[in-house]
C-alpha cells in the first residue's frame, strides 16, 4: 500500500499541475513505461528530447521557450544535465537558484518529466588546476564528496525527479579522462549509494556510453556495478561521429542488450541521446564521417534520418526509451565540449526556436508509434531483387493496424565512387512490393517523413495476406505506409 500511495503521489507531483485528470493519468502511464523494462510483445517506447543549459549563459526566457517547444511538439521527456562544478563551485557551498526555478517551472507548469545526468568535476576537487582545460573531466580527488553532493541534490529534487544518471559517456576520454574502468566503478557506486539513501524509490541510470558496450561489460562483469544500476543508457551518432551506417544501429543495440542480459540483471535499456547534425563543409562532416550525397547533413535530410532512426531503434524491441539530441541549435558564440561544429547543429529547431523539418518529423513519428506495437519485420516479405538498396521495418499495433517504413540505404561504402565533393546527386529509384501476413481492410495512407500523406491505392488483400504493391523508393527519402485493420 505504501508503494502504491507513493506512485500516486509521484504522479500528482510530476503531472498533476495545469492538466486535466485524463491527461495526468495518461502521463502517469507513460512515466511508468519510462522506468520499467519492456516485458510485453506490444509495447510503447517513449520519445524525448535532450538539452544542456549552462547556468552562466542561460536566461529564464531561453529555457521557458524550450519548454514551450516541447509542449507544442507533444514531447513529455527531457534529458538534462546538472553540472556539479557549477552548483558546488566552492566546497560545501551550493548555488541552487537557477535549478530551483528551472525544475519547478518545467515540471509544474509544463508537465515535463526530467531525466537528468550529473557530470563535471569542480575545480576544487580535481587533480588538474583550475586554469586547465581538463579539470572538469578528471575523476575527483575525493570521490566521497561526489556522494555528498548527490545526496543533497536528490534530497532537494526528489519530489520532482525520479531518475538519476551518474556521469555522461565515461567510455570516452573527453568525459572520463583516465579511462580507468575500476575508478569509474568506484565513483558510480558512491553516487548510487547516495541516491538510494536520499530516495529509495529513485532509479539509478548508468552513465550513457558513447559507443563501447565492452565498457558496460567490464563494469558489470569485473567490478560489480550491476547491483548499483537500475537502467542502462547508450548513445548513438552513426553517420555524424561514427562512420557506421544508421542501418547498423540494431547491431549496436544487440551488443548492449547481450552484455546486459549476460552480466547484468536484465535492466531496461535507454538510448537517451541520439542525433544527426545539419553541418558539413564540402564533404567533411567530422573526423569520423564524410558525406557523399548532396542531401546528407541538410535540415531536410535530418528529418528523414530521424524517422529512420526512431523506426530502426523501435524495431529491435530492446530499447525502452529514446531521446533525440537536441532541442535547438546553438549560437555560434556558445562554447561546446568536443566538436565545435556538429555540436552546434543537432537541434530539431534553430537557435531562435524556429522549427527545422526534424521538429515536424519527431511529432509525426511520436504520434504514429504512440500506441503499443510490436515489430513484424521478420514476417513481412519484400520482393526486392538481390543486391537491392531498399531497407524496411514493420510494426503491428495491438488493434491490428500495420506500419511500414521503407527507404534506400544512403551509406553503402562498397557502392560509392571516388567522388569526394559530397555533392553527388542521388538518382536511385526502386519499386518494391511488400506482403504482410494478415488480412487487412486495404485502406492505406502513404506518408513522407513530415507526416504529409495521401491515400495509397495499390493494396491487394486475401483471406491470409495483404500485398502493398509498387512502393516507389527514392534516394534520400522515406516512405511510411499505415494500413488499417
Buried (B, 14 or more C-beta within 10 A) or exposed (E): EEEEEEBEEBBEBBBBBEBEEEEBEEBBEBBEBBBBBBEEEBBBBBBBBBBBBEBEEBEEEBBBBBBEBBBEBEBBBBBBBBBBBBBBBEEEEBEBEBBEEBBBBBBBEBBBBBBBBBBBBBBBBBBBEEEEEBBBBBBBEEBEBBBBBBBBBBBBBBBBBBBBBBBBBBBBEEBBBBEEBEBBBBBBBBBBBBBBEBBEEBBBBBBBBBBBBEBBBBBBBEBEBBEBBBBBBBBBBBBBBBBBBBBBBBEBBBBBBEBBBEBBEEBBBBBBBBBBBBBBEEBBBBEBBBBBBBBBBBBBBBBBBBBBBBBBBBBBBBBBBBBBBBBBBBEEEBEEBEBEBBBBBBBBBBBEBEBBBBBBBBBBBBEBBBBBBBBBBEEBEBBBEEEBBBBBBBBBBEEEBBBBBBBBBBBEEEEEEEEBEBBBEBEBEBEBBBBBEBBBEBEBBBBBBBBEBEEBEEBEBEEEBBBBBEBEBBBBBBBBBBBBE
